[in-house]
């Protein structure tokens, strides 16, 4: 997905075209050699992929965290009222965990709008036994 289309989806979801979101990209990676050897003193050869996870994020007034993804229909919200506990909405547990670490460090946060998109195929790297 190109950045313009992704940004347009953000505005469709959250409105307010006058306040632009910030874009982040985290590439996927693959280890050509060295699975689990890096922490055992062995050689590793990881490399980044063109596939990965995109995030548009924007600060908003209030204490509401709004999470959405293009990959599936599962929007969610959470209030900034202290530390978070694991939720049944599995995909937002990771960003909530990151936010917990900011809170533990005493970093003051306000409301945020998140829109995620990943182009790594779902289940990639997972082996069914």
N, C-alpha and C positions, 0 to 999 in steps of 0.2 A: 504494500500500500504506500502510495506516496504521501509526503508530509501535508500537502494541501488537502487531500481527501481526508486524511486523519484529523487535521485541524477543523475541517468543515463538520465532521461527525461530532467533535467536541462541542462546537457552537450549537449544533442541532440538539445536543443533549442538555447543555447547560446555559445556552443563551449568552448575552452580554458580549458582543463582538468588540467592545471598546477596551476590554481588559484581557490582554493576550495571555495565554498559558505558556508555560516553559516546556520545551521538549527534551526528553532524555531517551537514550537508546543503550541497551545492554545486549551486546552480541552473545549468541550462543557459542559454545566451544566444544571441541572434541580433543581427546587425547589420542594422538597417533601411536604413541607408545607410553607406557608408564602408569597405567591405572593403579592407584594406591601405592605407588612406589615413592612418590615425592616425600611423604612424611616418614618413610622408612630409609631414606638416604639414597634411593635409586635415581636413575635418570628419567626425566619426563620430557614430553614434546607436545604441549598443548598448542592449539591454534584457534583463533577466533573465526567464526562463521559469518556469512552475510545474513543469516537468519538470527532472530533475537526477539527481544521484547521492547516495545516502544511505550513511553508514558508521557502524556500531557498532564500537567498539574497546574492548578491556579489557586491562589489564596483568595478566600472569601471571608466576609464578616461572620461573626458568630463562632460556635464551637462544633459545627457539624462537619464530619468527614463524609464525603460522597464518593463512592466507588462504582465504577462502571467499566465494562470491557466490551469490545466489539466481538470477541471470540465466541461468546455465548450470552444468553439472556439471563443475567443474574446481577442486577443492580443491588447495592446495599448501602446503608448509612450507619454511622456510629457517632456517638457524642464524645467529645473530649472531656471526660469527667474522671481522670485518673488513669491508672493502668488498665489494660485490656486483658481479658481472658480468652482462651481459645473459643472459637465460635463454630457453629455448624456450617457457616458459610466458608468452606475450606479455602477458597482461593484468596479471600481477603486476610487470612491469618498471617501471611507473610508481611504485607505492608503494615498491618497492625503491630506485628512484632518489631518492625523497624521503628515505628512511631513510639512504641514502648521504650525503646532504648534512648530516644531523644528525651522523653519525659523523665527517665531515670537520671539523665545527665542535667536535668533542670532547665532544658531548653523550652522556652515558651512557644507554643504553637497556637495557631488560630484555625478556623475552618479551612478546609481544602476540598477541591474537586479533582478527582483522578479519572483519567480515561486511559485504559491499557489496551494494547493490541500486540499479539505475538504471532509470528509467522513460523515458529518452530512447530512442526506437526505434533498434535496432541499425542502423548505416549511415546514420543521419540526417545530412544535410549532405554526404554523399559523393556525388560524381557519377561514374558509370561512363562511360568513353569507349571 
